[in-house]
């Protein structure tokens, strides 16, 4: 059963669902949700189940604006501030394992922007929104340039675009998937698990 907790942040209360593996965790993976979505999105739940079964502690953070019942996302700075506050607490509770951050869409962007600040060793970006639909000139590729090992999993039919691999950024393109990655969540989770295991962040 997941452990549910509410954490105070400078932007209001955030909610954290934590699932622990059997035995000592190999790493801690912290995930954020999409702009108007929740931490119960199919790809996030599939990743939680798969990672937890492979020895990874998984925490899913619900941003304060969603806890308050709003669908419109808070400004980027507010998202980053709340996320960083929660990560500080989570890191203190799991100080001896590698920290991985990630999420889907907006949550992936927050994880990338703050990865260095929170002391992460890697990033998992599901459905990274490379640009607004129909606006490829407004690229967000620079947010992926954290210098950390990063896995991007996007669908080839995603209207938000698909990032290009390079340096420490690896990209897995799922055929037939759109932005919601709903066609094959276990396949998405399997791609992430293979990447985690290759770095000994999962068993």
N, C-alpha and C positions, 0 to 999 in steps of 0.2 A: 504493500500500500504506500502511495506517495505521502510524504510529509508536507503539509501545507502550512505556510507561515506568512505573516504580513510584516514587512519591513518599512520603517519610516525613511523617507528620503527628503531632500530639500524641495521636491516637487510633489509631495504627498505620498501616501502609502502605496507601496508596490507589493505584489503577491508573488511568492516563490513556491513552486511545487518541486520537491526534491525526491528523487528515487535513487536508492542506494543498492549496489550490487551485493551478491552474496560474497562475503570475504572482503579483504582490504581492497579499496578501489585502486585501479591502475592510473586513473586520471579523473579530473573533474571537468565535465562539459557543461557550459552554461549557455542556454538558448533563449533567444528573444523571438517575439511574434511579428507578423506583418502589420502594416499600418492600421487596417480595420479588422484584423483577425484576432485569433486567440492562440494560446499555447497548446490548444487541443487540435490544431490543424493536422490533417492526416500524415503529412511528411514528418512533422515534429514528433508525433506520437510513435510513428514507426521507428524513427531514429532513437527515441528514448528507449523503447523496448529492446531494440537490437543492441544498442550500446550498453545498456544496463546488464543485459545477458552476457556481455563480453567483459565485464569487470569495470565498467565506467560508471561513476556517480554522475547523475544528470539532474541539473537544476533548470527549471523553465521559469523565466521572469515575466510577469505581467506588469506592463508599465502603468504608472499612476493614472494616466488619463483613461485607460481601459478599466482599471479598478473603480474609477469614479463613474463609469457607465458611458463615457464619451467614445464615439467612433472616430471623429476627426483627430488625427495625430497631433501631439504637441510639437512645438518647434524642435529642430534637431538638437540644439544646445540643451534643452530641457530633457530630452530623451537620454542624451549622453550623461547628463548630470545624475539623473535617477539611477541609470544602469551602473555607473561607476560607484555610487553609494552602496548599492546592493552587493556589487562584486567585492567591495572592501570587506564586508561582513562575511560573505561566503569564503573568501580567501582565508580569513582568520580561522574559519571552522575546518578548512581542509588545507592546512599549510604545507603538507609534506608530499603533495602529488602535483604533477603538471596540470596547469590550468589551460583549458581550451575554451574559446568563446565562439559564438555563432548564432545562427537563427535563420529565419526566412525573410526575404524581401527587406522591408524597413529594419527588421531586427538584425539582419546580416550587415546592413550599413552601420548601425550603431556599434556592433561588435568590431567591425573593421576600424572605425574611427577611434575607438577607445582601447584597442587591443594592447598597444604598447603601455598606455597609462596604467592598466590594471595588472600588468605583468603576465600576460598570456604567452604561451609558447607556440600557439597555432590558432587558425581561424577556420571555421566551417560555415560557408555561405551558401544557403539554399535559395534558389530563385533570386539571385542577386539582380536588382533592377538597374541594369547598366545605363539606361536613359529612360525618360518618360516616353510612353507609346507615341510613335510617329515623330519623335524629336531626337534622332541619333546625334545631332550636333551638341546636345546637352549631356555629354558623357560624364559618368561618375567613376570612371576607371581609376582615377587617382586615389579613391578611397580604398581600393584593393591593394595599393602599394604600401603595405605595412612593413615589408621586409621579412615577415614571418611566413613559415609554411602555411599555405592557404589552399583549401579545397573549395572550388565552386561547383555546384551541381545545378544546372539549368536545363529547361526543356528547349528543344530546337524550334518550338512554335511560340516561344515566349515573346509577347509584344513589347516587353521591356528590354529586349535584346539579350545577347549572350556575350559575356566577357571573353577576351582572348588570353590564352595561357602565356606565361612568360615569367622567367625567374623562379621565385618560390611559389608562384600561383599556378596550380593545376586546375584544369577545367574538365568536368565530365558532362557531356551533352546527352540528355535522355531523349531518345527519338519519340515523337508523337506527344510529348508533354508540353503543356502550356505553363503559365505562371504559377498555377496552384499545385503542380506536381502531384495531381490526384490519381493519375492512371495506374501508377505502380509504386506506392509509397515504400513497400519492402525493398524494391529494387534501388530506390534512392538511398535508403538506410544501408543497404549492402555495400553500395559504392563508398559511403562514408566509413563504414567499418573496415573495409579493406585498406583505406588510407590511414586510419588510426592504427591498425595492426602493423602496417609497414613501418611505423615510427615507434612502435612499442608503447603506444598510448592506450591500447586495449589488448585483452588476452584472446 
